[in-house]
Amino acid sequence: MTNQIIQQLKLDQKWKAIISLILGLISLISGKEVIYIYATYKGVGDWILLIYFTIPILGIILGKMGLKSTKKGLAVVGIVLSVVGLLGTIIFYLFIKGMAESM
């Protein structure tokens, strides 16, 4: 029974597309909160920002791998959400940084 499940997971990598979608949603939703934490708590914020940037990057990588599965649509949506979340966070970070330097 377990060997059959392992073979199915090896053949169809749809879990990568699903995880890509989940990571894309997380990166899209939590971007502003991460920048807020970064701006508020300087010491801890650096680590949180570094950890956060791995989430959309992993979403893009897993989405790219998930394009070979039967859940290609979920992989595409995961890639798009991860890219939008990553770019949105970078733009918001640059905006906050620019405002802090102008004060």
ZALOSE-261848 format. One record per atom (N, C-alpha, C, O): residue number from 1; atom name; z, y, x. Coordinates in pm, 1 decimal. Each point is the difference from the previous one (the first is absolute). Example, Ala and Ser with C-alpha at 12.3 -4.5 7.8 and 13.67 -1.06 7.14 Angstrom:
<atoms>
+---------+--------+----------+----------+----------+
| drenlum | vexvex |        Z |        Y |        X |
+---------+--------+----------+----------+----------+
|       1 |      N |    780.0 |   -569.0 |   1319.0 |
|       1 |     CA |      0.0 |    119.0 |    -89.0 |
|       1 |      C |      0.0 |    120.0 |     90.0 |
|       1 |      O |     66.5 |     -1.9 |    103.6 |
|       2 |      N |   -138.5 |    106.9 |   -138.6 |
|       2 |     CA |      6.0 |    119.0 |     82.0 |
|       2 |      C |     73.0 |    109.0 |    -77.0 |
|       2 |      O |     16.9 |    110.8 |     50.9 |
+---------+--------+----------+----------+----------+
</atoms>
This chain:
<atoms>
+---------+--------+----------+----------+----------+
| drenlum | vexvex |        Z |        Y |        X |
+---------+--------+----------+----------+----------+
|       1 |      N |      0.0 |   -119.7 |     82.8 |
|       1 |     CA |      0.0 |    119.7 |    -82.8 |
|       1 |      C |      0.0 |    126.0 |     87.2 |
|       1 |      O |    -77.4 |     92.7 |    -23.8 |
|       2 |      N |    164.2 |    -90.3 |    124.0 |
|       2 |     CA |      5.4 |    118.6 |     84.8 |
|       2 |      C |   -125.0 |     14.1 |     85.1 |
|       2 |      O |    -45.0 |    112.1 |     23.9 |
|       3 |      N |    -11.0 |   -219.6 |     21.4 |
|       3 |     CA |   -123.0 |      8.1 |     79.0 |
|       3 |      C |   -114.5 |     56.1 |    -83.9 |
|       3 |      O |    -83.2 |     75.9 |     49.9 |
|       4 |      N |     79.8 |   -113.4 |   -176.3 |
|       4 |     CA |   -104.3 |     50.5 |    -88.8 |
|       4 |      C |     13.8 |    151.4 |    -19.2 |
|       4 |      O |   -100.3 |     71.2 |     -2.6 |
|       5 |      N |    221.0 |    -22.9 |    -10.4 |
|       5 |     CA |     24.0 |    143.1 |    -15.7 |
|       5 |      C |    -39.1 |     74.6 |    128.1 |
|       5 |      O |    -61.7 |    106.4 |     -5.5 |
|       6 |      N |     98.0 |   -162.9 |    119.6 |
|       6 |     CA |    -35.0 |     63.4 |    127.2 |
|       6 |      C |   -150.3 |      5.1 |     18.2 |
|       6 |      O |    -52.4 |     99.7 |     49.6 |
|       7 |      N |    -18.1 |   -204.8 |    -88.4 |
|       7 |     CA |   -145.7 |      0.6 |     11.3 |
|       7 |      C |    -62.6 |    104.0 |    -92.1 |
|       7 |      O |    -96.7 |     66.0 |     37.8 |
|       8 |      N |    150.6 |    -51.0 |   -157.4 |
|       8 |     CA |    -52.1 |    100.4 |    -91.7 |
|       8 |      C |     21.6 |    140.9 |     55.7 |
|       8 |      O |    -87.0 |     86.0 |    -14.1 |
|       9 |      N |    202.7 |    -61.6 |     77.4 |
|       9 |     CA |     26.0 |    130.9 |     58.8 |
|       9 |      C |    -92.9 |     27.0 |    118.0 |
|       9 |      O |    -41.2 |    113.8 |     22.4 |
|      10 |      N |      8.7 |   -217.8 |     52.3 |
|      10 |     CA |    -90.7 |     18.2 |    112.9 |
|      10 |      C |   -141.8 |     27.0 |    -48.0 |
|      10 |      O |    -71.9 |     79.8 |     60.2 |
|      11 |      N |     31.5 |   -145.6 |   -167.9 |
|      11 |     CA |   -136.5 |     17.0 |    -49.2 |
|      11 |      C |    -20.0 |    134.8 |    -67.3 |
|      11 |      O |    -97.4 |     70.2 |     27.2 |
|      12 |      N |    188.3 |    -35.2 |   -113.4 |
|      12 |     CA |    -14.9 |    125.8 |    -73.6 |
|      12 |      C |    113.0 |     93.9 |     40.7 |
|      12 |      O |    116.5 |    -24.7 |    -31.0 |
|      13 |      N |   -150.9 |    129.5 |     98.6 |
|      13 |     CA |     97.5 |     94.2 |     53.6 |
|      13 |      C |     26.8 |    114.3 |    -97.6 |
|      13 |      O |     11.4 |    115.4 |     41.1 |
|      14 |      N |     -1.2 |   -147.2 |   -170.6 |
|      14 |     CA |     16.1 |    106.4 |    -99.5 |
|      14 |      C |    134.4 |     70.4 |     10.7 |
|      14 |      O |     14.8 |    112.4 |    -47.9 |
|      15 |      N |     82.7 |   -176.7 |    109.6 |
|      15 |     CA |    129.2 |     65.0 |     15.1 |
|      15 |      C |    -12.4 |    124.9 |     87.0 |
|      15 |      O |     76.9 |     94.6 |    -16.7 |
|      16 |      N |   -171.7 |    -93.1 |    108.3 |
|      16 |     CA |    -18.6 |    118.2 |     84.3 |
|      16 |      C |    -49.7 |    118.1 |    -82.5 |
|      16 |      O |     40.0 |    113.9 |     23.8 |
|      17 |      N |   -126.0 |   -140.5 |   -119.5 |
|      17 |     CA |    -49.2 |    106.4 |    -87.0 |
|      17 |      C |    112.7 |     54.0 |    -87.9 |
|      17 |      O |      9.2 |    120.6 |    -22.5 |
|      18 |      N |     75.3 |   -208.9 |    -26.4 |
|      18 |     CA |    111.1 |     41.3 |    -85.9 |
|      18 |      C |    101.7 |     81.8 |     79.0 |
|      18 |      O |     47.2 |    103.1 |    -47.9 |
|      19 |      N |    -13.1 |   -148.2 |    168.3 |
|      19 |     CA |     93.9 |     74.9 |     84.2 |
|      19 |      C |    -59.8 |    135.0 |     39.0 |
|      19 |      O |     72.1 |     99.4 |      8.5 |
|      20 |      N |   -202.7 |    -95.1 |     15.3 |
|      20 |     CA |    -66.6 |    126.9 |     31.1 |
|      20 |      C |     14.4 |     97.7 |   -115.9 |
|      20 |      O |     25.9 |    118.5 |     21.3 |
|      21 |      N |    -42.4 |   -167.1 |   -142.5 |
|      21 |     CA |     17.2 |     84.9 |   -117.8 |
|      21 |      C |    142.7 |     52.0 |     -9.7 |
|      21 |      O |     21.4 |    117.9 |    -28.0 |
|      22 |      N |     75.4 |   -204.2 |     50.7 |
|      22 |     CA |    140.9 |     40.2 |     -7.8 |
|      22 |      C |     32.2 |    103.1 |    107.4 |
|      22 |      O |     66.1 |    100.0 |    -28.0 |
|      23 |      N |   -112.1 |   -123.4 |    150.6 |
|      23 |     CA |     25.3 |     95.4 |    107.8 |
|      23 |      C |    -70.9 |    132.4 |    -25.8 |
|      23 |      O |     52.6 |    106.0 |     33.5 |
|      24 |      N |   -171.4 |   -111.3 |    -92.7 |
|      24 |     CA |    -70.6 |    122.5 |    -34.8 |
|      24 |      C |     76.1 |     81.7 |   -102.5 |
|      24 |      O |      8.4 |    122.3 |     11.3 |
|      25 |      N |     47.2 |   -189.5 |   -111.6 |
|      25 |     CA |     80.6 |     70.8 |   -100.2 |
|      25 |      C |    124.6 |     61.3 |     62.2 |
|      25 |      O |     36.3 |    113.7 |    -30.2 |
|      26 |      N |     28.7 |   -189.9 |    117.0 |
|      26 |     CA |    120.7 |     51.5 |     65.7 |
|      26 |      C |    -34.4 |    122.4 |     84.2 |
|      26 |      O |     72.0 |     99.8 |     -3.1 |
|      27 |      N |   -181.2 |   -107.0 |     77.8 |
|      27 |     CA |    -35.5 |    113.2 |     85.6 |
|      27 |      C |    -41.1 |    121.6 |    -81.6 |
|      27 |      O |     25.3 |    113.3 |     41.1 |
|      28 |      N |    -87.5 |   -134.7 |   -154.4 |
|      28 |     CA |    -41.6 |    111.5 |    -83.8 |
|      28 |      C |    119.0 |     67.2 |    -67.5 |
|      28 |      O |      5.4 |    122.6 |    -10.1 |
|      29 |      N |     88.7 |   -202.4 |    -35.5 |
|      29 |     CA |    113.7 |     52.6 |    -75.4 |
|      29 |      C |    105.9 |     62.1 |     90.6 |
|      29 |      O |     57.1 |    103.5 |    -34.5 |
|      30 |      N |    -30.3 |   -164.1 |    148.8 |
|      30 |     CA |    115.5 |     41.5 |     79.1 |
|      30 |      C |    -30.1 |     99.1 |    111.9 |
|      30 |      O |     90.0 |     32.9 |     77.3 |
|      31 |      N |   -210.9 |     14.7 |    -66.4 |
|      31 |     CA |    -35.6 |     89.3 |    109.7 |
|      31 |      C |     79.9 |    128.3 |      4.7 |
|      31 |      O |     51.0 |     37.4 |    105.7 |
|      32 |      N |    -39.3 |     30.8 |   -218.5 |
|      32 |     CA |     72.5 |    127.1 |     -3.2 |
|      32 |      C |    148.7 |    -19.1 |     29.2 |
|      32 |      O |     61.8 |     83.9 |     65.6 |
|      33 |      N |     -5.1 |   -192.6 |   -113.4 |
|      33 |     CA |    141.4 |    -25.5 |     22.9 |
|      33 |      C |     27.6 |    -24.7 |    148.3 |
|      33 |      O |    102.7 |     42.9 |     52.6 |
|      34 |      N |   -194.3 |   -111.8 |     13.7 |
|      34 |     CA |     17.1 |    -26.7 |    143.0 |
|      34 |      C |     -5.2 |    130.6 |     78.7 |
|      34 |      O |     79.1 |     20.0 |     92.1 |
|      35 |      N |   -171.3 |     68.7 |   -127.6 |
|      35 |     CA |     -8.9 |    128.5 |     68.7 |
|      35 |      C |    124.6 |     83.3 |    -27.1 |
|      35 |      O |     47.3 |     70.7 |     89.0 |
|      36 |      N |      6.6 |    -77.8 |   -210.5 |
|      36 |     CA |    123.7 |     71.3 |    -31.8 |
|      36 |      C |    114.9 |    -51.0 |     87.1 |
|      36 |      O |     77.4 |     79.2 |     53.7 |
|      37 |      N |    -66.5 |   -210.8 |    -39.9 |
|      37 |     CA |    104.8 |    -57.9 |     84.6 |
|      37 |      C |    -20.9 |     43.0 |    144.6 |
|      37 |      O |     95.6 |     32.1 |     70.5 |
|      38 |      N |   -221.5 |    -31.6 |    -26.9 |
|      38 |     CA |    -30.9 |     41.6 |    137.1 |
|      38 |      C |     42.3 |    144.6 |     23.6 |
|      38 |      O |     57.3 |     32.0 |    104.2 |
|      39 |      N |    -85.3 |     55.0 |   -200.3 |
|      39 |     CA |     32.6 |    141.4 |     16.0 |
|      39 |      C |    150.4 |     25.0 |     -9.8 |
|      39 |      O |     50.9 |     93.9 |     61.3 |
|      40 |      N |     20.0 |   -175.8 |   -136.8 |
|      40 |     CA |    142.4 |     21.7 |    -21.8 |
|      40 |      C |     85.7 |    -59.1 |    111.8 |
|      40 |      O |     90.8 |     65.7 |     50.7 |
|      41 |      N |   -120.0 |   -189.6 |    -12.8 |
|      41 |     CA |     81.1 |    -71.1 |     99.1 |
|      41 |      C |    -83.9 |    -21.6 |    125.5 |
|      41 |      O |    -75.9 |    -96.6 |      8.5 |
|      42 |      N |     89.4 |    185.0 |     87.2 |
|      42 |     CA |    -87.0 |     -2.7 |    117.9 |
|      42 |      C |     13.9 |   -129.5 |     81.1 |
|      42 |      O |   -101.7 |    -58.1 |     37.9 |
|      43 |      N |    220.1 |     12.2 |    -10.9 |
|      43 |     CA |     16.8 |   -118.2 |     84.1 |
|      43 |      C |    -48.9 |   -127.1 |    -66.1 |
|      43 |      O |    -74.4 |    -77.5 |     60.1 |
|      44 |      N |    115.9 |     56.2 |   -182.8 |
|      44 |     CA |    -38.3 |   -120.1 |    -74.1 |
|      44 |      C |   -142.1 |     12.6 |    -52.9 |
|      44 |      O |    -70.5 |   -100.0 |    -13.1 |
|      45 |      N |     28.6 |    221.0 |    -16.9 |
|      45 |     CA |   -131.5 |     22.9 |    -59.1 |
|      45 |      C |   -114.6 |    -45.0 |     87.2 |
|      45 |      O |   -103.1 |    -44.5 |    -50.2 |
|      46 |      N |    120.6 |     55.8 |    183.3 |
|      46 |     CA |   -106.8 |    -44.1 |     89.7 |
|      46 |      C |    -26.9 |   -148.9 |    -15.0 |
|      46 |      O |   -115.3 |    -42.8 |     -4.0 |
|      47 |      N |    220.5 |    -34.8 |     -4.2 |
|      47 |     CA |    -16.4 |   -145.5 |    -15.0 |
|      47 |      C |    -57.6 |    -35.8 |   -135.7 |
|      47 |      O |    -84.2 |    -89.0 |    -11.1 |
|      48 |      N |    129.7 |    158.1 |    -91.3 |
|      48 |     CA |    -51.0 |    -27.5 |   -134.2 |
|      48 |      C |   -148.0 |     34.5 |     -8.5 |
|      48 |      O |    -77.3 |    -72.8 |    -62.2 |
|      49 |      N |     37.9 |    182.7 |    124.0 |
|      49 |     CA |   -140.5 |     38.9 |      1.0 |
|      49 |      C |    -84.5 |   -102.5 |     74.9 |
|      49 |      O |   -109.5 |    -34.8 |    -44.2 |
|      50 |      N |    159.8 |    -13.1 |    156.6 |
|      50 |     CA |    -71.9 |   -101.0 |     77.4 |
|      50 |      C |    -14.8 |   -130.6 |    -78.5 |
|      50 |      O |   -106.8 |    -61.0 |     -1.5 |
|      51 |      N |    214.3 |     19.9 |    -62.8 |
|      51 |     CA |     -4.8 |   -122.5 |    -80.7 |
|      51 |      C |    -92.7 |     19.3 |   -119.1 |
|      51 |      O |    -74.6 |    -90.8 |    -36.4 |
|      52 |      N |     79.2 |    209.4 |    -24.4 |
|      52 |     CA |    -84.5 |     23.7 |   -117.1 |
|      52 |      C |   -148.5 |    -10.5 |     33.9 |
|      52 |      O |    -77.1 |    -56.3 |    -77.9 |
|      53 |      N |     36.4 |    109.0 |    191.7 |
|      53 |     CA |   -142.2 |     -1.9 |     33.5 |
|      53 |      C |    -53.5 |   -141.1 |     23.5 |
|      53 |      O |   -121.2 |    -21.4 |     -2.4 |
|      54 |      N |    210.5 |    -74.7 |     25.0 |
|      54 |     CA |    -47.4 |   -138.4 |     13.1 |
|      54 |      C |    -36.3 |    -59.7 |   -136.0 |
|      54 |      O |    -80.4 |    -93.1 |     -6.3 |
|      55 |      N |    137.8 |    144.6 |   -102.2 |
|      55 |     CA |    -25.4 |    -56.7 |   -132.7 |
|      55 |      C |   -146.0 |     17.4 |    -42.2 |
|      55 |      O |    -63.6 |    -99.9 |    -33.7 |
|      56 |      N |      6.8 |    221.0 |     33.4 |
|      56 |     CA |   -140.4 |      9.7 |    -39.5 |
|      56 |      C |    -95.4 |    -63.9 |    100.3 |
|      56 |      O |   -106.3 |    -49.2 |    -38.1 |
|      57 |      N |    143.6 |     49.5 |    166.0 |
|      57 |     CA |    -86.6 |    -65.1 |     98.9 |
|      57 |      C |     -4.6 |   -150.0 |    -24.8 |
|      57 |      O |   -106.6 |    -61.0 |      8.3 |
|      58 |      N |    221.5 |      1.1 |    -38.5 |
|      58 |     CA |      1.5 |   -142.6 |    -35.9 |
|      58 |      C |    -77.4 |    -24.5 |   -129.6 |
|      58 |      O |    -67.5 |   -101.9 |    -14.5 |
|      59 |      N |     77.8 |    195.7 |    -78.9 |
|      59 |     CA |    -75.1 |    -13.0 |   -124.6 |
|      59 |      C |   -149.9 |      0.3 |     23.4 |
|      59 |      O |    -73.5 |    -74.3 |    -65.0 |
|      60 |      N |     27.9 |    157.4 |    157.5 |
|      60 |     CA |   -142.4 |      4.9 |     32.5 |
|      60 |      C |    -43.5 |   -128.4 |     68.9 |
|      60 |      O |   -105.1 |    -55.5 |    -32.1 |
|      61 |      N |    185.5 |      8.0 |    126.8 |
|      61 |     CA |    -34.5 |   -122.5 |     72.8 |
|      61 |      C |     -4.2 |   -120.3 |    -93.7 |
|      61 |      O |    -95.7 |    -77.4 |      2.3 |
|      62 |      N |    198.9 |     61.7 |    -84.4 |
|      62 |     CA |      2.6 |   -113.7 |    -93.0 |
|      62 |      C |   -109.3 |     12.3 |   -105.8 |
|      62 |      O |    -55.1 |   -100.7 |    -44.6 |
|      63 |      N |     24.0 |    222.8 |      4.6 |
|      63 |     CA |   -109.3 |     19.5 |    -95.3 |
|      63 |      C |   -133.1 |    -41.9 |     58.5 |
|      63 |      O |    -82.2 |    -62.3 |    -67.3 |
|      64 |      N |     61.8 |     96.8 |    192.7 |
|      64 |     CA |   -122.9 |    -40.6 |     68.3 |
|      64 |      C |     -9.6 |   -152.0 |      8.7 |
|      64 |      O |   -107.7 |    -57.0 |    -17.6 |
|      65 |      N |    219.5 |     -7.7 |     44.4 |
|      65 |     CA |      1.5 |   -146.1 |      5.1 |
|      65 |      C |    -14.0 |    -59.8 |   -139.8 |
|      65 |      O |    -58.1 |   -107.3 |    -16.6 |
|      66 |      N |    111.1 |    176.6 |    -83.1 |
|      66 |     CA |     -6.3 |    -48.7 |   -137.0 |
|      66 |      C |   -137.2 |     13.7 |    -63.8 |
|      66 |      O |    -23.9 |    -54.8 |   -107.6 |
|      67 |      N |    -66.8 |    127.5 |    172.6 |
|      67 |     CA |   -136.3 |     13.0 |    -53.0 |
|      67 |      C |    -74.2 |   -133.8 |     -0.6 |
|      67 |      O |    -99.6 |    -16.0 |    -70.5 |
|      68 |      N |    148.3 |    -78.8 |    148.7 |
|      68 |     CA |    -63.4 |   -132.3 |      5.9 |
|      68 |      C |     54.1 |    -94.8 |   -107.0 |
|      68 |      O |    -43.6 |   -114.9 |     -7.9 |
|      69 |      N |    136.7 |    160.5 |    -73.2 |
|      69 |     CA |     61.2 |    -86.9 |   -100.5 |
|      69 |      C |    -66.5 |     18.6 |   -136.1 |
|      69 |      O |    -94.7 |     77.1 |    -15.4 |
|      70 |      N |    146.9 |   -149.7 |    -81.8 |
|      70 |     CA |    -52.7 |     12.2 |   -136.0 |
|      70 |      C |     50.4 |    126.7 |    -68.8 |
|      70 |      O |    -54.4 |     40.1 |   -102.9 |
|      71 |      N |    155.1 |     21.6 |    157.3 |
|      71 |     CA |     56.7 |    123.5 |    -56.7 |
|      71 |      C |    -52.2 |    122.5 |     75.4 |
|      71 |      O |     77.6 |     85.4 |     42.8 |
|      72 |      N |   -208.5 |    -78.1 |    -27.3 |
|      72 |     CA |    -62.3 |    107.8 |     76.0 |
|      72 |      C |     30.2 |    137.0 |    -61.0 |
|      72 |      O |     19.5 |     96.9 |     73.4 |
|      73 |      N |    -15.7 |    -87.8 |   -204.6 |
|      73 |     CA |     27.9 |    126.9 |    -67.0 |
|      73 |      C |    138.0 |     53.7 |     32.9 |
|      73 |      O |     16.7 |    119.9 |     22.3 |
|      74 |      N |     83.0 |   -208.9 |    -19.2 |
|      74 |     CA |    135.1 |     43.4 |     36.6 |
|      74 |      C |      4.7 |     47.5 |    144.4 |
|      74 |      O |     71.5 |     94.8 |     32.6 |
|      75 |      N |   -147.9 |   -161.0 |     53.9 |
|      75 |     CA |     -3.3 |     40.2 |    140.6 |
|      75 |      C |    -60.4 |    139.7 |     14.9 |
|      75 |      O |     49.9 |     81.5 |     77.5 |
|      76 |      N |   -156.5 |    -54.4 |   -151.3 |
|      76 |     CA |    -63.6 |    131.4 |      6.9 |
|      76 |      C |     95.9 |    107.4 |    -50.4 |
|      76 |      O |     12.7 |    105.7 |     61.8 |
|      77 |      N |     53.9 |   -131.7 |   -172.3 |
|      77 |     CA |     96.1 |     96.8 |    -54.4 |
|      77 |      C |    115.5 |     19.9 |     97.9 |
|      77 |      O |     46.5 |    112.5 |     18.7 |
|      78 |      N |      0.2 |   -220.5 |     43.8 |
|      78 |     CA |    106.8 |     11.0 |     99.5 |
|      78 |      C |    -40.8 |     84.2 |    118.5 |
|      78 |      O |     79.0 |     80.5 |     49.4 |
|      79 |      N |   -202.5 |    -98.1 |     -2.7 |
|      79 |     CA |    -49.7 |     80.1 |    112.1 |
|      79 |      C |     -7.6 |    147.1 |    -39.0 |
|      79 |      O |     43.1 |     87.3 |     75.3 |
|      80 |      N |    -98.2 |    -60.5 |   -193.6 |
|      80 |     CA |    -14.7 |    139.1 |    -45.0 |
|      80 |      C |    136.3 |     66.8 |    -16.4 |
|      80 |      O |     18.8 |    113.3 |     44.3 |
|      81 |      N |     76.1 |   -182.1 |   -107.1 |
|      81 |     CA |    133.0 |     58.5 |    -18.5 |
|      81 |      C |     70.1 |     21.8 |    133.6 |
|      81 |      O |     69.0 |    100.3 |     18.3 |
|      82 |      N |    -86.1 |   -192.7 |     74.0 |
|      82 |     CA |     62.4 |     15.0 |    132.0 |
|      82 |      C |    -57.6 |    119.0 |     75.0 |
|      82 |      O |     73.9 |     76.9 |     61.6 |
|      83 |      N |   -205.7 |    -61.7 |    -66.7 |
|      83 |     CA |    -64.2 |    113.2 |     68.6 |
|      83 |      C |     41.2 |    131.9 |    -64.5 |
|      83 |      O |     31.6 |     96.1 |     70.1 |
|      84 |      N |    -31.6 |    -90.8 |   -202.6 |
|      84 |     CA |     39.4 |    123.2 |    -69.6 |
|      84 |      C |    146.7 |     32.5 |     28.9 |
|      84 |      O |     34.4 |    115.6 |     24.5 |
|      85 |      N |     51.7 |   -217.2 |    -27.5 |
|      85 |     CA |    141.2 |     22.2 |     30.8 |
|      85 |      C |     20.5 |     47.5 |    142.2 |
|      85 |      O |     81.3 |     89.0 |     24.8 |
|      86 |      N |   -154.5 |   -147.6 |     69.4 |
|      86 |     CA |     12.2 |     39.6 |    139.9 |
|      86 |      C |    -50.4 |    142.7 |     22.3 |
|      86 |      O |     67.2 |     80.6 |     64.4 |
|      87 |      N |   -184.1 |    -50.1 |   -117.3 |
|      87 |     CA |    -55.4 |    134.9 |     16.6 |
|      87 |      C |     84.2 |    104.8 |    -71.5 |
|      87 |      O |     22.2 |    109.2 |     52.3 |
|      88 |      N |     24.6 |   -143.0 |   -172.4 |
|      88 |     CA |     84.9 |     93.5 |    -73.8 |
|      88 |      C |    129.0 |     29.6 |     73.4 |
|      88 |      O |     46.0 |    114.1 |      2.0 |
|      89 |      N |     12.4 |   -215.9 |     58.0 |
|      89 |     CA |    123.6 |     20.0 |     74.6 |
|      89 |      C |    -24.3 |     83.2 |    125.3 |
|      89 |      O |     80.8 |     86.6 |     33.6 |
|      90 |      N |   -191.0 |   -112.1 |     35.3 |
|      90 |     CA |    -32.3 |     78.7 |    119.7 |
|      90 |      C |    -21.4 |    146.5 |    -36.8 |
|      90 |      O |     49.9 |     89.2 |     68.5 |
|      91 |      N |   -123.6 |    -64.2 |   -175.7 |
|      91 |     CA |    -25.1 |    137.9 |    -43.7 |
|      91 |      C |    131.1 |     68.2 |    -41.0 |
|      91 |      O |     24.0 |    115.3 |     35.8 |
|      92 |      N |     59.7 |   -186.2 |   -110.3 |
|      92 |     CA |    128.5 |     55.7 |    -42.5 |
|      92 |      C |     89.6 |     25.8 |    120.9 |
|      92 |      O |     70.3 |    101.0 |      4.6 |
|      93 |      N |    -72.3 |   -191.1 |     92.9 |
|      93 |     CA |     78.9 |     17.0 |    122.2 |
|      93 |      C |    -45.9 |    124.7 |     75.9 |
|      93 |      O |     82.6 |     80.0 |     44.2 |
|      94 |      N |   -213.4 |    -63.7 |    -29.3 |
|      94 |     CA |    -52.0 |    117.3 |     70.5 |
|      94 |      C |     33.4 |    128.9 |    -74.8 |
|      94 |      O |     26.8 |    102.9 |     62.1 |
|      95 |      N |    -28.3 |   -108.4 |   -194.3 |
|      95 |     CA |     35.5 |    116.1 |    -81.7 |
|      95 |      C |    146.4 |     38.3 |     20.8 |
|      95 |      O |     32.0 |    117.1 |     20.2 |
|      96 |      N |     56.9 |   -217.3 |    -25.2 |
|      96 |     CA |    142.8 |     25.4 |     18.7 |
|      96 |      C |     26.4 |     49.8 |    142.7 |
|      96 |      O |     78.8 |     92.3 |     20.5 |
|      97 |      N |   -144.9 |   -153.6 |     76.6 |
|      97 |     CA |     18.3 |     41.7 |    139.0 |
|      97 |      C |    -48.6 |    142.2 |     21.5 |
|      97 |      O |     64.1 |     77.6 |     70.9 |
|      98 |      N |   -177.4 |    -42.7 |   -131.8 |
|      98 |     CA |    -51.7 |    136.6 |     10.8 |
|      98 |      C |     91.7 |    102.2 |    -63.8 |
|      98 |      O |     17.3 |    110.3 |     51.9 |
|      99 |      N |     41.9 |   -147.5 |   -165.4 |
|      99 |     CA |     94.4 |     91.6 |    -65.1 |
|      99 |      C |    126.0 |     18.3 |     83.2 |
|      99 |      O |     55.4 |    109.7 |      6.1 |
|     100 |      N |    -10.0 |   -217.2 |     58.0 |
|     100 |     CA |    121.8 |      9.1 |     81.4 |
|     100 |      C |    -24.4 |     85.5 |    123.7 |
|     100 |      O |     89.5 |     72.4 |     43.5 |
|     101 |      N |   -209.0 |    -79.8 |     13.5 |
|     101 |     CA |    -28.8 |     78.9 |    118.8 |
|     101 |      C |    -20.9 |    147.9 |    -32.9 |
|     101 |      O |     24.7 |     86.2 |     84.3 |
|     102 |      N |    -69.8 |    -56.8 |   -205.4 |
|     102 |     CA |    -24.1 |    139.3 |    -36.7 |
|     102 |      C |    129.2 |     73.1 |    -35.0 |
|     102 |      O |      0.6 |    122.9 |     -8.1 |
|     103 |      N |    108.0 |   -195.4 |    -12.6 |
|     103 |     CA |    126.7 |     64.0 |    -36.8 |
|     103 |      C |     76.7 |     44.4 |    117.6 |
|     103 |      O |    108.8 |     55.7 |    -14.8 |
+---------+--------+----------+----------+----------+
</atoms>
